[in-house]
Amino acid sequence: MKRFVDTTQRNVCMASTATIQPKFCSLRSEGFYLNQELKKLGISNTEVADPPVNGEEAYRTLLTPEAVQFLSQLIQEFDQKVTQVLQVREWKKLELKQSNSLPDFDPKSANIRESRWTVSPVPRRLQCRHVDLGDVSPSNTAHFVAALKSSAQGIQTDFDDGHCPTWSNQLKGLHNVYRAVHNILPGVPNIQDAPVLMLRPRAWNMVEHNLIVNGKEVPGPLFDFGLLMFHNASILLKKESGPFFYLSKLEGSKEAALWDAVFTWTERKLNLPHGCVKACVLIENVLASFEMHEILYALKDHSLGLNCGIWDYSASFINKFGHRRDFLLPDRNKYVSMDRHFLKSYMDLVIQTCHHRGCHATGGMAALLLPKKNSENYENYQNIQDKVLRAKQKEIEAGADGFMVYDIRLVEPVQQLWKRLTSTKNQFSKLRSEVKVTNKDLLLMPSGGVTQEGLRHNIAVGILFIEAWLRGQGHYYFKGAVEDSATAEISRSQIWQWIRFGAVLEDSGKQVTMAMVKDLIRETVQERFWSRESHQMVGDRDRQRLLCAAQMFQEIVAKRDFPEFITTYLNLDHTFIRSQSQFSIVSMTAVESHL
């Protein structure tokens, strides 16, 4: 059965056969025992992969026969519906391309937008959502523990943008959540006293390779959600701490309705009260911005409001309209910010919509990292902190009820900012009735050009994200900020678009071509070998992995048709088992010559 190979497992595979044979026999025994137990329960259509190396405890804890039986039932109930959602996405995109039309607010659902209704009341522990820690992959135990000990209101417990879904990471992350909820994770407060876990399963486009139901790999989000609910929901509910979720990359209200059906089915199956599952939808796609009221209505009993995310949202313009020159997106670092009209309109509409429906409107994540606080770095430290606070003050003044930061050291200063600017738990009273947003406001591309620095930066971010994935990490640090799949998404999207339309660099007058991008990829790789940030890249395998990442990045930006998601590309077209095997059979010279 196909499954991911982690770097750690790959290293074990290179050891002597005598050393590893007992270990792998043990792993196979775990998987064999589980599958035999499933057959005893009459479940012959479900297969689970063997545990990853050093993942036996998590495997035994999470993948009990009863839990897998529940997962199998959940997946059989909704697998086809997930497939239909993804097919509808393709049809919508093709229709937009063929008709050359643009989205607008649907007159058929005007009654939902214009009538009076509110979502179900917000639970007590979520009435104040000023600061969430974002991109907290629970597979990173040290970071997860630090987040649980912080003073943040919530933790975006992330199996999506900031997480790399290797089999090892997936089980370790789910197990760490289990341990935190069951109060057996050392050094952290009881879950009722810790920041609220805002669990973010993978998006609809992601697949879990290590569970087979009815002969097919299963939807990643159903795998994540099912195990999180089966093992943790009753305790979280008892302690007023959940189950609460973030939902990624929805493209419209029908996708929200599918999640609502998943929630309702699960509540009934696990004998939980209807509406106890609550979810905040990240509006990360331009099409979803035209259905905000409808999305909240679809999740009416389960809604926690909406969230803004700048880079996935901006990348979605290229995904949906990248074939049109009038949607050429300029250098994101220089010309794309929440102050630009299309993004400001989007955020204003999120705030207005949520507050009219009685729920939270939250802003994006501050990705900047504070340097070490000492006498040498004091001025830089203060400048970065002030930059974050200025940006977050704008969101508070616009009426946002909260936002995310990545750096735990930023939690306290932004909490103080909230106390200075408002004494309320949320800003539901700011209805923003003056906001009048049309489809033209949401679709107005910012002015500006393309720069050499922007081109280089996007190339580096894309390559280094892929390299991080090949190491089993979903985010990494670069130039004083955390980078994840969202920044990789906008980076590779812009490069693809600039090549497609031969964008002209404003600082040199040169046209962006595939040849230019190839040259810059080579330069980026060589600079990375010798940069101060690459101190961990010391061996041939590290160099090979970086070159492999560069080759994969070059491939994705050269595609004739725009690949939907960089994570789908990595997860399906280039699985870890393929990329890892390349390192043992492809010479570094051969890869370099292909770039």
Buried (B, 14 or more C-beta within 10 A) or exposed (E): EEBBBBBBBBEBBEEEEEEBEEBBEEBEEBBEEBBEBBEEEEBEEBBBBBBBBBBBEBBBBBBBBEBBBBBBBBBBBBBEBBEEBBEBBEEBBEEBBEEEEBBEBBEEBEEBBEEEEEBBEBBEBBBBBBBBBBBBBBBBBEBBBBBBBBEBBBBBBBBBBBBBBBBBBBBBBBBBBBBBBEBEBEEBEEBBEBBBBBBBBBBBBBBBBBBBBEEEBBBBBBBBBBBBBBBBBBBBBEBEBBBBBBBBBBBBBBBBBBBBBBBBBBBEBBEBEEBBBBBBBBBBBBBBBBBBBBBBBBBBBBBBBBBBBBBBBBBBBBBBBBBBEEBBBBBBEBBBEBEBBBBBBBBBBBBBBBBBBBBBBBBBBBBBBBEEEEEEEEEBBEEBBEEBBEBBBBBBEBBBBBBBBBBBEBBEBBBEBBEEEBEEBBBBEBEBEEBEBEEEBBBBBBEBBBBBEBBBBBBBBBBBBBBBBBBBBBBBBBEEBBBBBBBBBBBBBBBBBBBBBEBEBBEEEEBBEEEBBBEBBBEBBEEBEEEEEBEEBEEEBBBBBBBBBBBBBBBBBEEEEBBBBBBBBBBBEBBBBEBBEBBEEBEBEEBBEEB
